[in-house]
């Protein structure tokens, strides 16, 4: 796969893809919050999270295979049209007061559409090398976290029966404009000129081979632990803070602080890409999973804000390191999107697990205890994984 220099990275295309995935990320967190506001049940909020993420997990490998064989710009245009229609319909349903079911269905459909944009971004960035990769990912993530500074407004809309229709109308307009004005971009070829397209059995073998790779399994375990902590904490935040009267404070603080720190991180991301990548990934995962149980020992809002800040930063660092590990050491250019989707399936499976966990215990135990318990388990997963790594091999992977 040919690479191009980091200096030639088209910022407009990164912005275009980053804004799309940021909107989806925002909506995926808004829907469980809205469900909690309407039902008062953390278990219902957790089950809504499962319903949103389960189709994403099931369809991820198929999406990866489709992206490998299709035109990225055309796929983006089609998915943007679909997302605009879905947002318009769910906005209408909330106006008519049809309850939380349309919200959950919309979150699920938008989540599936989002993975097309995200995997296309992964494949697009694979055409860059060295500093270009660091720049692309840090720029992409800065856009995502900065976009989530809108969470104070979104929190208010989630509480208002009249506000959600306007939110979805705005999202529908953004997707419609993106479908009309999306920039052209050249995705790296999956195969060399004159080389036959890989058959479906070849693709299946490539996916199985990646799943057997020890480094791939290590990355999946670490990021699964990060995502499980992240998903449980953010889904449970309304229940954690509602008794203290600060229901809409922590989401803005967490995302806002992550957005601000990402501006500095954008400048220093290349440092993360040089040496001992898996060790750094493990440290980021450990900090993320350790923060929640320590901070949740108190109901003090400023202390919780510090924890939310830490848990927001950890995934950002971890996923940028993951991008370098995956691109350089794990993925075959002929099966790039399919293999990337295999990794993503393993790591994002944490989200429906988080929802199922809260669906089971959310209304039976205090929210703080539920979050602290799963965080301790995730921290144990991270520490056990790091201890099992052999120094000088995966810990030193560059």
N, C-alpha and C positions, 0 to 999 in steps of 0.2 A: 504494500500500500504506500503510495507516494505521500511524502510529507511536505508541508510548506512552512516557511519561517514564521515565528511568532509575530514579527513586525507586520505581516500581511493579514493578520486576523481581522475580518470585517466586523467591526463593533456593532453595526446596524443589525446584522443577522443575529448576533448574540443577544442583543437587546430584544429583538422580535421574539426569539424563543424563550428568553428569560421571563418576559412579562406574561406570556401565555401560561407557563408552568407556575408562576407566582400566583396568578389569579386562581388556578385550580387548588393550589396549596391552601390558600386563604379559605376557599369555599369548603374544602374537606374538613377544616377545623371549625368552621362556622356552623355547619349542620348539626353536629352533636351538641354544641352549645345551645342552639335554637331548640333542639329536642328537649334538653334538660330544662330550659326556661318554660316550655309549654307543658311538660309532664311532671317536673319536680323529682324525677327519678334518675339517679346515676346509672342504674341498670339499663334503663331504656336508652340513655345516651350511649352507653357502651355497645348495646345491640345495634344502634344506628351506625356506629363506627364499623362494626362487622359487616353490615349490609353494604356500606360504601366500599370497603376494601376487598371483600371476598371476590367479586368479579374481576377486579384488577389482578389479583394473584393468579386466578385461574387462567386469564387470557394473556398474561405477560409473555410466556414463551411463544405463543402464536403471533403476537404483535412483533416480537423480535424477528421471527422468520419472515413476516410480511415486509418489514422495513428493509431487510437484506435484499429483497427481490423487487422492490418498488421504487418509485420516484418520491423522494422526500418532500419536495415542494408541493406535489400534487396531493400527497397524503395529508399534509398540513392544511391545505385549502379545504379538503373534504371534512376533516375533523373540526375545523373552525366553523364551517357552516352548520354541522351537527350541533356543536356546542352553543352556537347562537340560538338555534331553534329550541334546544332544551332549556336554556336560560329564560327565553321568552315564555315558554309554556309553564315553567315552574313559577315564574313571576306572576302569571295570570292565576295559577292555582292558589298562591298565597293571598292574592287579592280577593279571591272567592271564599277564602277561609276553609280550604279542603284538608287542613291538618298537616301532620308531619310526614305522612307517607310520600307525597310528591317531593318534599325536600330530600328525603333519604334516597329515593330513586334518582333524583337529579344528581346528587353527590356521587352515586355509583357510576352513572353514565359519564359524568365529567371526569371522574377518576380514570376510567378506561381510555377516554380520549386523551387525557394528559400523558399517558405512558407512550403514546405515539410521538408526541412532541419531545418527550424526554429522551427516548431512545434515538430519535433522529438527531437530537443535539449531541448525544454520545458519539454517534457515527460521524457526524460533521466534524467534531473536535478531533476525532482520530486522525484527520488529515493534517494536523499540526504537530510539531515536534518541540521538545525542549521547553523554553520559556513560553512558547505559544500556548501550550496546554495549560500551564499554570495561570497564565493571563486569562484564558478563556473561562476556566472554571471559577476563578475568583471573581471575575466580572459577572458571570452568570449568577453566582450565589449572592453577590452584593445586590444585584437587581431583585432577587427573590426576597431577601430579608428586608430590603428597603421598601418593597411593595407592601410588606406586612406591617409597616408603620400605620397602615390604614386600620389596624385592628381596633383602636379606640372607637372609630366610627362604626365599624362592623359590629362591635359589641353592643352598641346602642341600637343598631338596626335589628339585631337578633332579639332584643327585648321588645321591639315595637312591631305590632302586626301590620302597621302601615309602611314600615321602613324596608322590610325584606323585598317587596316587589320592586322597589326602586333599585336596590342592590343588584338584583338579577337582571333588571332592564339595562343597567349600566354594563354589566358583564356581557350581555347579549350584543350590545352596541360595539364593545371592544372586539369581540370575536368576529362580528360582521365586517368591521373595518380591516381586521387582520386578514380575513379571507379575500378581501378585495385588493389590499395593498401590500401583501406579504412579499418580502424581497426574494429574488432568485438566489439560489446557492447551489454549489456543486458538491454533492456528496462523494466521498472517496469510493472508487470502484471496489466491489466485493471480490472481484477476480481480475487477473491480469488479462490484457488483450489477447484474444485467441484461446484463452483457457475456458474449458467447459464450465457451465454453472454447476455448483455442487448439487447432488441429488438429495431428496428428502432423507433417505437412509444415512447419507453422509452427514447431514445436518444433525440428525438424531445422535449419531456416534460422537460428533463434536460436543454436543451438549452433555452426554454421559461422561466423556473424557474430562471435561471441565469440572463436573461435579465430583470426580474422583481425585482432583488435584488437591494436595494438602494445603497449599497456600490459599486456594479458593475457599476451602472449608474454613480456614482460619479467618479470612476476611468476612465470610458470611456470619460466623458465630459472633465476632466482635460487633459488626454493624447490626445484627439482630438484637443484641443486648442494648445497644444505643437506641434503636428504634422502639423497643418495647418500653424502656424507661420514658422516652420522649412521648410516646403515644398515650401511656397511662397517665402521666403527669398532666399533659395538656387537656386530655378529655375530662379529667377529674377536677381541674382548676375551678370551675364554677361551684362545685359542691364544697371545695376546700375553703372558698372565700365568702360564700353567700351569707354564712352565719355572722361574719364580722362586718358585713356591709360593704365589702370591697369586691363585689362580684366581677366588675369589669376593669379592675386595675392591673392585674398581673399579666394578662395576655398582652396588653399594649407595652408594658414594661419589658416583658421577656423578648418580644419580637423587636421592639424599638431599640433596646440595648444591643441586640444581636445585629441589627441593621447598622448602628453606629460603629460598632467594633469591626464590622465587615469592611468599612471604608479603609481602616488601617490594615486589615488583613489582606485587602486587595493589593497593597504595596509589598507585603512581606510573604505572600503565598509561595513564591519561588523557593524560599528557604526550606519550606516543608517538603520539597520535592527532591532533595539531594541525597540524603543518606538515612539508613535505618527507618525506612518508611513504615514497616509493620510495627516496629517498636513504638513509633510516634502514634500510629493508629491505636494501638493498645492503650497508651497513656491517655489519649483523648477519650477513649471509651470508658476507661476507669474513672476519670474525672466526672464524666457525665453521669455514670451510674451511681457514683458515691455521693454526688451532691444532693440528690432528692431525699434519701433517708435522714441525712444529717440536718437538712434545712427544715424538714417537715416535723421536727420535734417541737416546733413552736407554731402558734397561730399568728405570730406577729407579721403583719403585712410587709414591712421593709425587709425582714429576714427572708421571707418567701420570695420577695422580688429578686434578691441576690441569687437565690437558688434557681429561679426560672431563668435568670440571665446566664448562669453557668450551664444549665441544661440546654439552652438555646445555642450557645457557642460551640459546645462539644461536637454535635453532629456536623456543624459547618466545617470544622477542622478535619474531622474523621472522613467525611465524604470527599474532600479534596485530595487527601492522601490516598483514599481508595481509588480515585480516578487514575492516579499515576500508577499504582500497583497493577490495576486491571489492564490498562492500556499497554504497559511495557512488558508485562510478564505472563499474562494469562490468556489474552484474547487472540484468536486466529483471525486475520483480516478477512478471510473468506466467509467466516461465520460470525462476524463482529457483533451484529445486533442481536442475534440469537443467543450467543454466549453472554453478552451483557445482560440480556433479559433473564438468563438463568441465575446470575448473581443477584439481580434485583428481586427475583421471586423469593430467593432465600432470605434476603434482608428485609424486604417489606412485608413478608408474612407476619412480622412482628405486630403490624397494625391490627389485622383482624384478631390476632391472639390477645392483644391488649383490650380490644373491644369485648371479646368473649369473656375475658377475666373480669372486667368491670360489670358485664352483664350478669355474671354469676354472683359476685360478692358486693357489687356496688351499693345495694340497699340493705345489706346484711351486716356490714362492718363499717366503722367510721372511715371516711374517705382518706384521711391521713394514714391510717393503718394499712389500707389497701395499697396506697402508693408506696409507702415505705417498705412493705413486704416484697413487692415485685422488684423494687430497686435493689434490695439486698440480694435477691436471687440473681439479678442481672450482673451485679458487681462480682458475685461469686463466679459466674460464667466467664467474665473478662479475666479475672485473676487466674483462674484455672487454665484458661487458654494461653495466657502469657507465660505461665510457669512451664507449660508443656512444650513451648517452642525451644528449639535448640539454638543456642547462641552461635552466631557466625553463619547461620543459614538464613532462615526466614526473618529473624530479628534484624539481620543486616541487609535485607533485600533492598535494592535501590532501583 
